[in-house]
């Protein structure tokens, strides 16, 4: 026992304050239990990806980087599709070191610029013989009212339109690589959107950062649904997912856009949020799980299929969004 500590005195202190001590221990146990619960599902598949080519947008940080580490560790060639070349190169160095796989490449694409998306896709189509897995992971959340290069509301433009164009421009290559998989990272936030707002698609009448984010995430699920219908018979699957509440740079705009009471609770929610590695598990699961070979048009959470909301199952809205998106990105004249 340390010098200067009186054992009897310590016991007396514990007896006098046993209620307080019990409460502290109880809170600690509860937090640990909640932390384990919110860590969510884990991908158990041991599948190898040797000889496969994977593209991951936004792979320089957060769940995108953790997904890249895992898939590179399985032997895949991983292309990091990012907008910041310096950060992407640093991430690639980390991924190569951790995965012990040197076959990691950096390609630059800014999803807020359709011109940049077209240049990226053109380069991939010319240089890569195949694409086995496309993971549309990059995103922006609850930012101030900004517009993309072409004038679209930023969250809708990056989270949906950029990935919509990218996927369509790479689709022939992906089809020729079948069996192949397309994975769109959405969010539980889409469940708070009762329907897709076609009347104010760019949030020009009344911008609310959370509403716009929910709309963009609902667009991810509707896009996936329509894409899966259009890919029937091609042996290319398309699924979307909710990664969980994850500690990533995605929440960088919270201090600017959130009400004071939400900001006050934010540090508490961080204690229960997933790490990027935990948040990447469902993306990894959708990319490698052998039993999902023919599963398409589904929405996943914690490595399990979850039923979508009524708004996310609206086939008419999904078709309408597809046709409108084609017009907005210039695929349909």
NORFENKA-V67885 format. One record per residue. PHI is phi in radians with two decimals (* if undefined). NEAR is the number of other C-alpha atoms within 12 Angstrom. Layout:
BEGIN
phi = (PHI,PHI)
near = (NEAR,NEAR)
END
This chain:
BEGIN
phi = (*,-1.01,-1.06,1.64,-1.75,-1.56,-1.07,-1.12,-1.12,-1.14,-1.13,-1.08,-1.07,-1.14,-1.13,-1.16,-2.00,-1.10,-1.15,-1.11,-1.10,-1.08,-1.15,-1.09,-1.10,-1.07,-1.10,-1.08,-1.11,-1.09,-1.11,-1.11,-1.12,-1.13,-1.07,-1.14,-1.13,-1.29,-1.12,1.35,-1.30,-2.23,-1.32,-1.71,-1.09,-1.84,-1.00,-1.63,-2.20,-1.01,1.46,-1.61,-2.01,-2.14,-2.00,-2.24,-1.40,1.08,-1.62,-1.53,-2.73,1.02,-1.22,-1.11,-1.16,-1.13,-1.10,-1.09,-1.04,-1.13,-1.22,-1.16,-1.13,-1.54,1.76,-1.30,-1.42,-2.00,-1.81,-1.55,-1.69,-2.37,-1.70,-1.89,-1.13,-1.16,-1.17,-1.15,-1.13,-1.12,-1.12,-1.06,-1.05,-1.11,-1.11,-1.07,-1.15,-1.26,-1.49,1.04,-2.21,-1.34,-1.50,-2.17,-2.14,-1.94,-2.26,-1.64,-2.61,-1.91,-1.23,-1.53,-2.34,-1.13,-1.11,-1.12,-1.08,-1.15,-1.13,-1.08,-1.11,-1.08,-1.12,-1.10,-1.10,-1.40,-1.74,-1.73,-1.23,-2.78,-2.34,-1.53,-2.47,-2.03,-2.01,-1.47,-1.84,-1.07,-2.98,-2.36,-2.34,0.91,-1.50,-1.05,-1.28,-2.13,-2.17,-1.32,-0.99,-1.57,1.65,-1.57,-0.94,-1.03,-1.18,-1.16,-1.15,-1.38,-1.18,-1.95,-1.06,-1.04,-1.27,-1.05,-1.13,-0.98,-1.07,-1.15,-1.23,-1.72,-1.11,-1.09,-1.13,-1.14,-1.07,-1.23,-1.73,-0.95,-1.24,-2.47,-2.34,-2.08,-2.22,-1.93,-1.46,-1.82,-2.90,-1.01,-1.00,-1.11,-1.20,-1.50,-1.66,-1.19,-2.85,-1.38,-1.58,-1.28,-1.32,-2.50,-1.12,-1.78,0.92,-1.44,-1.41,-2.65,-1.49,-2.25,-1.05,-1.25,-1.07,-1.14,-1.12,-1.03,-1.08,-1.16,-1.33,-1.14,-1.05,-1.02,-1.25,-1.13,-1.05,-1.08,-1.09,-1.18,-1.05,-1.10,-1.15,-1.27,-1.71,-0.98,1.52,-1.69,1.13,-1.99,-1.77,-2.39,-2.37,-2.10,-2.75,-1.89,-1.38,1.83,-1.49,-2.08,-1.37,-2.40,-1.25,-1.04,-1.61,-1.09,-1.66,-0.93,-1.03,-1.47,-1.95,-1.60,-1.06,-1.03,-1.15,-1.26,-1.11,-1.15,-1.51,-1.00,-1.04,-1.19,-1.13,-1.11,-1.11,-1.79,-1.36,-1.33,-1.34,-0.97,-1.12,-1.16,-1.19,-1.42,-1.05,-1.26,-1.06,-1.10,-1.01,-1.14,-1.45,-2.15,-1.04,-1.07,-1.22,-1.68,-0.93,-1.98,-1.51,-2.55,1.26,-1.85,-2.07,-2.01,-2.64,0.90,1.09,-2.48,-1.23,-2.18,-1.20,-1.32,-1.26,-1.03,-1.11,-1.38,-1.78,-1.40,-1.12,-1.17,-1.14,-1.11,-1.14,-1.11,-1.11,-1.06,-1.13,-1.15,-1.12,-1.00,-1.15,-1.16,-1.68,1.52,-1.56,-2.31,-1.57)
near = (7,6,6,8,11,12,13,10,12,15,13,12,16,15,14,13,14,16,13,14,15,15,13,14,14,15,14,15,14,16,20,17,16,20,22,19,18,26,31,30,27,27,28,18,22,18,23,20,28,19,20,33,36,47,49,53,46,43,48,41,37,32,40,49,49,36,50,54,42,42,51,41,28,29,27,36,39,46,46,48,45,37,28,22,21,15,22,31,26,22,34,37,25,24,36,30,17,21,27,21,26,22,29,39,33,36,35,33,36,33,44,36,30,31,22,27,35,29,23,35,35,23,20,34,23,15,14,26,21,28,37,39,44,54,51,45,47,45,44,39,38,35,29,24,30,26,22,27,21,23,23,31,40,37,43,47,43,46,44,49,47,46,51,47,37,47,42,33,29,34,34,24,31,37,30,20,27,25,28,39,48,53,51,52,51,45,39,32,31,34,31,23,26,20,29,40,25,21,13,18,32,34,31,20,13,16,24,25,30,30,33,41,43,36,45,50,46,46,51,53,53,46,51,47,40,34,36,33,25,23,29,18,14,24,25,37,40,46,48,51,47,42,45,34,34,30,27,32,23,26,27,19,20,26,19,17,23,22,17,12,12,15,19,14,16,21,16,14,20,22,23,26,29,30,28,32,32,38,38,45,42,46,48,53,39,48,52,39,26,20,16,29,21,24,31,36,39,39,42,37,36,32,35,27,22,20,20,32,22,21,27,42,28,24,24,19,27,32,26,21,37,34,24,24,34,25,16,26,35,20,20,13,10)
END
